[in-house]
């Protein structure tokens, strides 16, 4: 059967399932009604292999852009991604685009997670998050893939992220300026945190500061990492500051130090990363590295709308100094 002639009824007959089941799968609702992951994948694979085209893809059939982008969020539980989504929403409005938002649990993609992207024939995909499994990109070979974050892959045509080395230098120089020269890095055991840890290490060496290794453990959440490592490093002694991979990790550090009767910043200075909104209202407010999310969003939309040159951009972040390192 030719391209554009495949119907949901035809798919159902060939696979021996109901039309209702096919419809639910292709609309991204299969998992919600209890259809197995294997059956969802079977329907999607068959539809794709036989060039099934939903009615919503009429523009694509005519060779025109749908002006719709798929936004793939690696972790909905990370508050930083909310800031990027908001910036992208504002930027896409200016360029007359629409967004389809999907995401993964524990950074692991499933077929049902991606079903809305097949349905709406998106013009491109924006990945929010660094590294992770990218095998699912094999299903989207004909459209540009963009990433906000780290992790090179030949299938990604454009990427933009913060310059971690510059960010680390800003943080270390600030700590040095307030007399804090012995710090540990608080992070989870994931690739992007390891990248930031290395940047902090080399920045410390360049500024003649002491980088004290913290125990490496597989924490489930950023806050948990900060909470646990604050106590361990306080028992070990020998540090006067905590540099954290995220603001939520910094919050965990501050909470546990408070419970232990320690003062921030008098006993320990604490620095976060991302500048999520709550960091300004925490007690004490958190010194943090602000990522230029508005610039990220603008760069992404310029790439899609104006067909600018691909590649990789590193953007400079801004250190926001607050109470967690002030008044030392």
N, C-alpha and C positions, 0 to 999 in steps of 0.2 A: 504494500500500500504506500502511496507517495507521501512526501512530506506535507504536513498540514491537513491530511485526510484521516489521520488516526483519531479515533474517538475513545472516550472513556468506556463505552459499551464494548468496543473491539478489544481493548486491553483486558476488560473483565472476562470476556469470553475466552480469550487466549490463555489466561492464567487460571481460569476456573474459579473465579471469585465474583462477588456481587459488584454491580456498578457503584453502589453506595460506598463500598469499601475503597474502590479505586478513587472515587471522588474525595473521600476523606483524606486519603494518603496524599493526593496531589494538591490538596489545599492546606497541607501541614497539620491536619488534625488527627492523623492516624494513631499516634501514641496516646492522645487524650482519651480515645475510646477503647483502648486496650489491644490494638493491633500489634502483633509481634514485630520486633525490630527486623527480623529476617524477612517477613512478608512486606514490610514497608520498603526495604531495600530492593526486593524483587520487583515490586510495582514501579519504583523509580527507575531502576535499571532498564526495565522493559520499555517504559515510556520514552526514556532518553535514547535507547538503541533504535527505536522505531520513529524517532523524530516527532513525538507527540507535541503539539503546539496548542496551548489553551487559548481561549478567545481573547484573553487579556493581552496576548502577544501580537495583536494585529499590526501594531506599528512596527514591530521587529520584522514581521513577514514582509513588509513593504520596504525594508531597508532603512527605516527611520529609527531614531533613538526613542526609547521609552522615557528618557529623563528620570529614570529610577535607579538608585544605587542600593546595593545590599550592604548593610553594616553588620559585620560578624564580630561579636563581643566575646573575648576569651573568658571573661569572668565577671558575671553580673554582680557578684558580691563585693567587687573592688570599687569603692566610691570614686576613685579617680576616673574610671571610665564614664561615670555619669557626667563629669565635666566635659569630657571629649564629645559625648553624644549631644549635649546641649550646644556646644560650639558648632558641631557639624550641622545640627538642625537649623541653626541660624544662618550658617553659610550656604546651605543648600537652598534655603528660602530665597536668598538674594540671587541665586543663579537659576531659579525656577526648576529645581530638582525635587524629587521625593525620596524618602528613605524607607527601606524595608529592614527591620531590625530583627536579627536572630542571634542566638548565643549558645554557648556550651556550658556543661556542668563539669567542673574540675578540669577545664581546658581540653576535654576529650569530645570531639565531634561525633554525632550520630546522624544517620540518614534523616530522621524525622526533624532534626534541628535545621537542616538545610532545605527542606521541602519548599518553604515559601520563596526561596531564590529561584527554583525551577519554575514555579508557577508564574512569576511576574516578569520573567525575561529581563533581568536587570542589565543596565549598560556597563556596570562595573561593580567590583566588590572592594570594600574597605575593611581591612582587618584591624581591630583594635586590640593590641597586645603584642608582646615580644615572644619570639621563638615558638615552640609548640608544634603539634602535629599538623602538617600541611598536605597530607596525602589526599584529602578531600578536594584540593584544588584541581585534581585531574579531571573533575567533572565540569570545570569551567575554563576550558582551554581557549575559547574564542573571545573572551572579554578581558579588559585590563584589570589587574589585581594590584591594589595599593595597600600599604601597611603604615599605620602609625605605631611605631615601635621598632625593636631590633630583631634581627634574624634574617640573614640573606638567603634568597632562594631564587633560582632562575625564572620561576613563574611570577615573581613579583616585579612589576614594571616600574614602580615608584614607591619610595619609602621616605618618611620624615620622622625624626625623633630628636630628643634632647641630646646635647653634647655632654655625655657623662663625664668625660675627662675634665672639661671646663667646669662643670658643676662641682666636681670633687675639689678642684683647686679653690674655688670660691669658698666652699665650706671649710676646708682645712685652714686657709689663710684667715678666715674670720675667727676660728677657734684659737689660732695662734695669737691673733691680735688681742684676745681677752685673757691670754696667759694659760690656755689649755693646750697642752702638747702631748698628752697621752690619752688616746681614745681607742675604743673598740667599735667594730661595725656590727650592727644588728640586722640580721637578714634571715630569710627562709632559704631552704636548699632548692632554689630554682634559678634558671639561667640568667635572667635579667638582674637578679640580686647579686649573683656572683660577678657579673660584669661591673656593677656599681661598686662592689667590694674591692675589686682589683683597681678600679680607678682611684678609690680612696687610699688604697695602700701606696700606689705610686705618687699620689699627691702628698702624702705624709712624708715619704722619703725625700721628695724634692724640697719640702719645707723644713726638713730636719725635725720632724715630729715622730713620736713613737706610736706605731700601729700595733695594738695588742690583739692577738687572735682570740676570738670568742669561740666557745664550743659549737661545732656544726651539728645541728639536729634537724630532723624532718618535721617541722612544725606545720600544722594544718592551716593556720591563719597568721597574718602579720602581727596582730595584737598579741597572740599567744607567744610568738617569738620574742617580742619586746618584753613582755611580762616575765618570761622565764629567764632570759639572758640578763635582765637587770639584776635579779637576785644572785645569779651565779657569778657575775662579774663583781658585784659588791662584796661577795664573800672572798673572792680571789684578791681583790684590791689591785692597786697599781694603775687605775685609769681615772681620769678626771672629766671625761666626756663620752657620750654615746652618739655615734653617727648612725642614723637609721635608714633603711632602704625605702621606707614609706612613712607617711604621717601616722598611720594606724599602729605601726610598730613603735613609733615614738610615744604614742599614747599608752601603750602597754608598759614601756619603760617607766614613764612618769608615774603611772598608777602604782606599780610595784615599789618604786623608790619611796613614794609617799607612805605606803603601808609599812615600809621598813624604817620609817622615821628619818629618811634622807630628804634634803631640800634641793629643789631645782630652781635656780641654777647655782645656788651657793655651794652645794657639795658636788653636784654633777651638772655639766651643761648637756643639753639634748638638742639634736638637730634632726628634723624629719626630711621627707622628700615628697613632692607633688603639690603641696599647698591646697589640699581639699578644704572646703569651706569651714568645717568644724575646727580645723587646726587653729584658726584665729580666735575661737571662743573657748578653747580648752583652758584649763587652769593648771599651770601657767600656759599662756598662749605659746604656740610652738614656732620656733625659728625653723624655716623650711626652704627647700628649693622649689620655686614655682616653675612649672612647665608651661611653655607658651602655647596653650591649647588653641587659642584663637588663631594664631599663626599656622599651627598644624592644619586646622580646618580650612583656612584660606588656601594654603598650598595644595591641599588635596583637591579642592573644588576648581582651582585654576588648572590643575592637571587635567581633570575631566572636561571642563567646559571649554577651555582654550587649547586643549591638546598640546600642552607644554611638554618640554623634553623630560623624559624619565630619569631615573637614577636614584641617588640617595642624598638627602639633605640632613645636616646636623644643625639644630637651632640652639641658641644660647638661652639658658634659663636664668632666672633672677633669684638671688638669695634674699629672702624676706626675713629680716631680723626682728624677733619678738622676745617675750619675757624669758623663754627657756634658756637663752644665752645672754640676757641683759643683766646689768647690775652686779656683775661678778666682781 
